[in-house]
Amino acid sequence: MTTTKTIGRWRPGQSGNPAGRRPGSGSVQQLRQGIEESLPAIIQSLTDKAQAGDIGAARLLLERVIPPLKAVEAPQALQVDGDDLSGQAKSVFALTAAGEVSVTQATQLIAALGTLAKLIEVDELERRIQSLESSLETRHTSTA
């Protein structure tokens, strides 16, 4: 007769080693506590070195204190001509060639037009499927 062993299985909330290591007593936690205690002195030392001309210290302080600036393009109104999506894409290319739109903006606009084309295609396919289904239902009910 065999019996199922329950070794290594604990009930939820029950520790496998109740007399184990205390939380926060590991070497990483002790290292963090040591740094935390001397943090004001470290910051003051970096500040002194930065003021004395140490570029590395200045860079480290600035990177941690002031977030890096990100390029932001100002929105602008555009006159995009064309009756269809390909005509509008050609209009975006013309605006880029004329210097009214940056290449990055043109790339984003063309990608947006491509996404719009896919959405229109999905809508059209859904409409066609519904039309086919209703046509099949009509045929099925008329033959029954």
CNS distance restraints for C-alpha pairs under 8 A (distance, minus, plus):
assign (resid   8 and name CA) (resid  16 and name CA) 7.66 0.50 0.50
assign (resid  10 and name CA) (resid  14 and name CA) 6.01 0.50 0.50
assign (resid  10 and name CA) (resid  15 and name CA) 7.23 0.50 0.50
assign (resid  10 and name CA) (resid  16 and name CA) 6.67 0.50 0.50
assign (resid  21 and name CA) (resid  25 and name CA) 7.01 0.50 0.50
assign (resid  24 and name CA) (resid  29 and name CA) 5.57 0.50 0.50
assign (resid  24 and name CA) (resid  30 and name CA) 7.59 0.50 0.50
assign (resid  25 and name CA) (resid  29 and name CA) 6.38 0.50 0.50
assign (resid  25 and name CA) (resid  30 and name CA) 6.69 0.50 0.50
assign (resid  26 and name CA) (resid  30 and name CA) 6.34 0.50 0.50
assign (resid  27 and name CA) (resid  31 and name CA) 6.09 0.50 0.50
assign (resid  28 and name CA) (resid  32 and name CA) 6.20 0.50 0.50
assign (resid  29 and name CA) (resid  33 and name CA) 6.20 0.50 0.50
assign (resid  30 and name CA) (resid  34 and name CA) 6.21 0.50 0.50
assign (resid  31 and name CA) (resid  35 and name CA) 6.28 0.50 0.50
assign (resid  32 and name CA) (resid  36 and name CA) 5.99 0.50 0.50
assign (resid  33 and name CA) (resid  37 and name CA) 6.22 0.50 0.50
assign (resid  34 and name CA) (resid  38 and name CA) 6.58 0.50 0.50
assign (resid  35 and name CA) (resid  39 and name CA) 5.74 0.50 0.50
assign (resid  38 and name CA) (resid  42 and name CA) 6.30 0.50 0.50
assign (resid  39 and name CA) (resid  43 and name CA) 6.15 0.50 0.50
assign (resid  40 and name CA) (resid  44 and name CA) 6.14 0.50 0.50
assign (resid  41 and name CA) (resid  45 and name CA) 6.07 0.50 0.50
assign (resid  42 and name CA) (resid  46 and name CA) 6.21 0.50 0.50
assign (resid  43 and name CA) (resid  47 and name CA) 6.07 0.50 0.50
assign (resid  44 and name CA) (resid  48 and name CA) 6.12 0.50 0.50
assign (resid  45 and name CA) (resid  49 and name CA) 6.21 0.50 0.50
assign (resid  46 and name CA) (resid  50 and name CA) 6.04 0.50 0.50
assign (resid  46 and name CA) (resid  57 and name CA) 5.48 0.50 0.50
assign (resid  46 and name CA) (resid  58 and name CA) 7.46 0.50 0.50
assign (resid  46 and name CA) (resid  61 and name CA) 7.34 0.50 0.50
assign (resid  47 and name CA) (resid  51 and name CA) 6.15 0.50 0.50
assign (resid  47 and name CA) (resid  57 and name CA) 7.27 0.50 0.50
assign (resid  47 and name CA) (resid  58 and name CA) 7.33 0.50 0.50
assign (resid  47 and name CA) (resid  61 and name CA) 7.56 0.50 0.50
assign (resid  48 and name CA) (resid  52 and name CA) 6.17 0.50 0.50
assign (resid  49 and name CA) (resid  53 and name CA) 6.45 0.50 0.50
assign (resid  49 and name CA) (resid  54 and name CA) 5.34 0.50 0.50
assign (resid  49 and name CA) (resid  57 and name CA) 6.20 0.50 0.50
assign (resid  49 and name CA) (resid  58 and name CA) 7.63 0.50 0.50
assign (resid  50 and name CA) (resid  54 and name CA) 4.76 0.50 0.50
assign (resid  50 and name CA) (resid  55 and name CA) 6.36 0.50 0.50
assign (resid  50 and name CA) (resid  56 and name CA) 7.62 0.50 0.50
assign (resid  50 and name CA) (resid  57 and name CA) 5.10 0.50 0.50
assign (resid  50 and name CA) (resid  58 and name CA) 4.50 0.50 0.50
assign (resid  51 and name CA) (resid  58 and name CA) 7.67 0.50 0.50
assign (resid  53 and name CA) (resid  58 and name CA) 7.82 0.50 0.50
assign (resid  54 and name CA) (resid  58 and name CA) 6.31 0.50 0.50
assign (resid  55 and name CA) (resid  59 and name CA) 5.94 0.50 0.50
assign (resid  56 and name CA) (resid  60 and name CA) 6.15 0.50 0.50
assign (resid  57 and name CA) (resid  61 and name CA) 6.21 0.50 0.50
assign (resid  58 and name CA) (resid  62 and name CA) 6.08 0.50 0.50
assign (resid  59 and name CA) (resid  63 and name CA) 5.94 0.50 0.50
assign (resid  60 and name CA) (resid  64 and name CA) 6.28 0.50 0.50
assign (resid  61 and name CA) (resid  65 and name CA) 6.04 0.50 0.50
assign (resid  62 and name CA) (resid  66 and name CA) 5.41 0.50 0.50
assign (resid  62 and name CA) (resid  67 and name CA) 7.94 0.50 0.50
assign (resid  63 and name CA) (resid  67 and name CA) 6.38 0.50 0.50
assign (resid  63 and name CA) (resid  68 and name CA) 7.04 0.50 0.50
assign (resid  80 and name CA) (resid  88 and name CA) 5.85 0.50 0.50
assign (resid  80 and name CA) (resid  91 and name CA) 5.66 0.50 0.50
assign (resid  80 and name CA) (resid  92 and name CA) 6.55 0.50 0.50
assign (resid  81 and name CA) (resid  87 and name CA) 6.88 0.50 0.50
assign (resid  81 and name CA) (resid  88 and name CA) 5.51 0.50 0.50
assign (resid  81 and name CA) (resid  91 and name CA) 5.65 0.50 0.50
assign (resid  82 and name CA) (resid  86 and name CA) 7.57 0.50 0.50
assign (resid  82 and name CA) (resid  87 and name CA) 4.25 0.50 0.50
assign (resid  82 and name CA) (resid  88 and name CA) 4.65 0.50 0.50
assign (resid  82 and name CA) (resid  90 and name CA) 7.95 0.50 0.50
assign (resid  82 and name CA) (resid  91 and name CA) 6.89 0.50 0.50
assign (resid  83 and name CA) (resid  87 and name CA) 6.23 0.50 0.50
assign (resid  83 and name CA) (resid  88 and name CA) 7.13 0.50 0.50
assign (resid  84 and name CA) (resid  88 and name CA) 6.32 0.50 0.50
assign (resid  85 and name CA) (resid  89 and name CA) 6.15 0.50 0.50
assign (resid  85 and name CA) (resid 113 and name CA) 6.59 0.50 0.50
assign (resid  85 and name CA) (resid 117 and name CA) 7.18 0.50 0.50
assign (resid  86 and name CA) (resid  90 and name CA) 6.23 0.50 0.50
assign (resid  87 and name CA) (resid  91 and name CA) 6.23 0.50 0.50
assign (resid  88 and name CA) (resid  92 and name CA) 6.32 0.50 0.50
assign (resid  89 and name CA) (resid  93 and name CA) 6.37 0.50 0.50
assign (resid  89 and name CA) (resid 110 and name CA) 6.05 0.50 0.50
assign (resid  89 and name CA) (resid 113 and name CA) 7.22 0.50 0.50
assign (resid  90 and name CA) (resid  94 and name CA) 6.23 0.50 0.50
assign (resid  91 and name CA) (resid  95 and name CA) 6.22 0.50 0.50
assign (resid  92 and name CA) (resid  96 and name CA) 6.21 0.50 0.50
assign (resid  92 and name CA) (resid 101 and name CA) 7.84 0.50 0.50
assign (resid  92 and name CA) (resid 106 and name CA) 6.21 0.50 0.50
assign (resid  92 and name CA) (resid 109 and name CA) 7.43 0.50 0.50
assign (resid  92 and name CA) (resid 110 and name CA) 7.45 0.50 0.50
assign (resid  93 and name CA) (resid  97 and name CA) 6.15 0.50 0.50
assign (resid  93 and name CA) (resid 106 and name CA) 7.03 0.50 0.50
assign (resid  94 and name CA) (resid  98 and name CA) 6.14 0.50 0.50
assign (resid  95 and name CA) (resid  99 and name CA) 6.30 0.50 0.50
assign (resid  95 and name CA) (resid 100 and name CA) 5.32 0.50 0.50
assign (resid  95 and name CA) (resid 101 and name CA) 5.74 0.50 0.50
assign (resid  96 and name CA) (resid 100 and name CA) 5.81 0.50 0.50
assign (resid  96 and name CA) (resid 101 and name CA) 4.71 0.50 0.50
assign (resid  96 and name CA) (resid 102 and name CA) 6.03 0.50 0.50
assign (resid  96 and name CA) (resid 103 and name CA) 6.41 0.50 0.50
assign (resid  96 and name CA) (resid 106 and name CA) 6.55 0.50 0.50
assign (resid 101 and name CA) (resid 105 and name CA) 6.18 0.50 0.50
assign (resid 101 and name CA) (resid 106 and name CA) 6.28 0.50 0.50
assign (resid 102 and name CA) (resid 106 and name CA) 6.13 0.50 0.50
assign (resid 103 and name CA) (resid 107 and name CA) 6.07 0.50 0.50
assign (resid 104 and name CA) (resid 108 and name CA) 6.34 0.50 0.50
assign (resid 105 and name CA) (resid 109 and name CA) 6.12 0.50 0.50
assign (resid 106 and name CA) (resid 110 and name CA) 6.05 0.50 0.50
assign (resid 107 and name CA) (resid 111 and name CA) 6.13 0.50 0.50
assign (resid 108 and name CA) (resid 112 and name CA) 6.12 0.50 0.50
assign (resid 109 and name CA) (resid 113 and name CA) 6.22 0.50 0.50
assign (resid 110 and name CA) (resid 114 and name CA) 6.22 0.50 0.50
assign (resid 111 and name CA) (resid 115 and name CA) 6.25 0.50 0.50
assign (resid 112 and name CA) (resid 116 and name CA) 6.12 0.50 0.50
assign (resid 113 and name CA) (resid 117 and name CA) 6.14 0.50 0.50
assign (resid 114 and name CA) (resid 118 and name CA) 6.40 0.50 0.50
assign (resid 115 and name CA) (resid 119 and name CA) 6.32 0.50 0.50
assign (resid 116 and name CA) (resid 120 and name CA) 6.17 0.50 0.50
assign (resid 117 and name CA) (resid 121 and name CA) 6.12 0.50 0.50
assign (resid 118 and name CA) (resid 122 and name CA) 6.22 0.50 0.50
assign (resid 119 and name CA) (resid 123 and name CA) 6.22 0.50 0.50
assign (resid 120 and name CA) (resid 124 and name CA) 6.13 0.50 0.50
assign (resid 121 and name CA) (resid 125 and name CA) 6.13 0.50 0.50
assign (resid 122 and name CA) (resid 126 and name CA) 6.10 0.50 0.50
assign (resid 123 and name CA) (resid 127 and name CA) 6.19 0.50 0.50
assign (resid 124 and name CA) (resid 128 and name CA) 6.21 0.50 0.50
assign (resid 125 and name CA) (resid 129 and name CA) 6.13 0.50 0.50
assign (resid 126 and name CA) (resid 130 and name CA) 6.20 0.50 0.50
assign (resid 127 and name CA) (resid 131 and name CA) 6.20 0.50 0.50
assign (resid 128 and name CA) (resid 132 and name CA) 6.15 0.50 0.50
assign (resid 129 and name CA) (resid 133 and name CA) 6.06 0.50 0.50
assign (resid 130 and name CA) (resid 134 and name CA) 6.12 0.50 0.50
assign (resid 131 and name CA) (resid 135 and name CA) 6.09 0.50 0.50
assign (resid 132 and name CA) (resid 136 and name CA) 6.10 0.50 0.50
assign (resid 133 and name CA) (resid 137 and name CA) 6.15 0.50 0.50
assign (resid 134 and name CA) (resid 138 and name CA) 6.15 0.50 0.50
assign (resid 135 and name CA) (resid 139 and name CA) 6.31 0.50 0.50
assign (resid 136 and name CA) (resid 140 and name CA) 5.96 0.50 0.50
assign (resid 137 and name CA) (resid 141 and name CA) 6.02 0.50 0.50
assign (resid 138 and name CA) (resid 142 and name CA) 6.09 0.50 0.50
assign (resid 139 and name CA) (resid 143 and name CA) 6.20 0.50 0.50
assign (resid 140 and name CA) (resid 144 and name CA) 6.25 0.50 0.50
